Amino acid sequence: MKKIVLSGLVLCSGLLVQAQSIDKLITVNKVTEIEKVLAGDDMQGRRAFTPGIDKASAYIESQFKKIGLQTFDGAKDYRQEFSMTEARRKSLEVTIDGKAIDSGSMISFSYQPEVSFTEDSPIGVVNIRAGDAFGPKFYEYYQSDKNLLVLVDESFKKILPNIQHMGQMAATPGKNTVVFVFGPTEATHFSIEATNTITTNKLNNVVGMLKGKSKPNEYVVFSGHYDHLGVGSPGEGMPHDAKDSIYNGANDDAAGTTAVILLAEYFKKMNNNERSIIFTAFVAEELGGYGAKYFSQHVDPTQIMAMFNLEMIGTESKWGKNSAYITGFEKSNMGEILQKNLQGSQFKFHPDPYPEQQLFYRSDNATLARLGVPAHTISTSKMDDEPNYHKASDEIGTLDMNNMTEIIKAIAISSSTIVSGKDTPTRVDTAKLK
């Protein structure tokens, strides 16, 4: 990156100090050291509600403390805690018009310890019929706040195994019950009996900040999520002779979290940020972005000038080295600002090449973007052909650490005029979001 940055500085002389320091502050050795810890087997895949996620949090906290970040909003420490409620099905018995439904043809979603319904109860009966668009119908009923018995046409039975793997977790659980039964098309008389185990546990984001010198009430956010999928079945997602069952999540998203830590150290040592900078490692992204949602409830979105969400930057992009893409590139001019600051260099930010994947809405940037913040995810992941995505094979050996280091440097340099207050990205038009 040294050559790249220096050539860029011919056109961006104001970044001279940063260019002189960046190669000493963001190094391959440092990147590798942090990445190895976060993606290590002893983190056990960093799944929410496991000792592994607690261990990862403690490590990130120790890094923030070592760097010398302040806590956010006067908090006593770097942990931004919130509660999540989980429901696990114990039993489900459904009888429709005198016929008992077998367990392989039904699934329930409820946060009630005990459920008991008949046709005389306050529960609606609705259908997903042959030829319907299953996905939209399913989510319409799944997200309903009413008690529902959903009769699903037999033609959709092959989809049921995917639904049965869905967990139940919510920050504010509903009081209703939704039961999907595959096969029957009518239900004149029915009974539903179910029991669930309900537990509430705490999770936490890790949040630190650097106060701005002249614009302390204007914020720039650098984020990544530190949770992943935990431990799966031996051999799953691995070569046929492999026995590994740990989903290390080296690229998804130990890579992004590593970048957040290195950027925190970089900007702390530069000590020239005019705007305040928030560095946050989000939890529960894999469960539905709950960490980012909680964070967004404790900030004033009008004070957040930009959000850099870093997700899966450990592999080469489709354009090769010295490149990355920005999701939702067209929704603000932030990408144009970043590219301007790298003008004359070899590094290039591209618009998201996978619009059909809806990546802008699938990561932690989406929550703040929906509040009008120019919040984008920077990534290199080839989402049309990423062989280790959500597999146990997502290990540090699959990453290009040199290229990842250059990407982190490019983010540091390209964000400089936003951090300094010289540039302010345009706001996201929330009326145009899905």
Stockholm file with secondary structure:
# STOCKHOLM 1.0

chainA/1-434         MKKIVLSGLVLCSGLLVQAQSIDKLITVNKVTEIEKVLAGDDMQGRRAFTPGIDKASAYIESQFKKIGLQTFDGAKDYRQEFSMTEARRKSLEVTIDGKAIDSGSMISFSYQPEVSFTEDSPIGVVNIRAGDAFGPKFYEYYQSDKNLLVLVDESFKKILPNIQHMGQMAATPGKNTVVFVFGPTEATHFSIEATNTITTNKLNNVVGMLKGKSKPNEYVVFSGHYDHLGVGSPGEGMPHDAKDSIYNGANDDAAGTTAVILLAEYFKKMNNNERSIIFTAFVAEELGGYGAKYFSQHVDPTQIMAMFNLEMIGTESKWGKNSAYITGFEKSNMGEILQKNLQGSQFKFHPDPYPEQQLFYRSDNATLARLGVPAHTISTSKMDDEPNYHKASDEIGTLDMNNMTEIIKAIAISSSTIVSGKDTPTRVDTAKLK
#=GR chainA/1-434 SS CHHHHHHHHTTCGGGHHHHHHHHHHSCHHHHHHHHHHHTSGGGGGGCTTSHHHHHHHHHHHHHHHHHTCEEGGGCSSSEEEEEEEEEEEEEEEEEETTEECCGGGEEEEECCSEEEEETTSSCEEEEECTTSCHHHHHHHHHTCSSCEEEEECGGGGGGHHHHHTCCEEESSCCSCEEEEEESCSCCSSEEEEEEEEEEEEEEEEEEEEECCSSEEEEEEEEEEECCCCEECCTTTTSCTTCCCCEECCIIIIIHHHHHHHHHHHHHHHHCCCSEEEEEEEESCTTTTSHHHHHHHTTSCGGGEEEEEEECCCSSCBTTBSSEEEETTGGGSSHHHHHHHHTTTSSCEEEECSCGGGTGGGSSTHHHHHTTTCCEEEEECCCTTSCTTTTSTTCCGGGSCHHHHHHHHHHHHHHTHHHHTTSCCCCCCCGGGCC
#=GC SS_cons         CHHHHHHHHTTCGGGHHHHHHHHHHSCHHHHHHHHHHHTSGGGGGGCTTSHHHHHHHHHHHHHHHHHTCEEGGGCSSSEEEEEEEEEEEEEEEEEETTEECCGGGEEEEECCSEEEEETTSSCEEEEECTTSCHHHHHHHHHTCSSCEEEEECGGGGGGHHHHHTCCEEESSCCSCEEEEEESCSCCSSEEEEEEEEEEEEEEEEEEEEECCSSEEEEEEEEEEECCCCEECCTTTTSCTTCCCCEECCIIIIIHHHHHHHHHHHHHHHHCCCSEEEEEEEESCTTTTSHHHHHHHTTSCGGGEEEEEEECCCSSCBTTBSSEEEETTGGGSSHHHHHHHHTTTSSCEEEECSCGGGTGGGSSTHHHHHTTTCCEEEEECCCTTSCTTTTSTTCCGGGSCHHHHHHHHHHHHHHTHHHHTTSCCCCCCCGGGCC
//
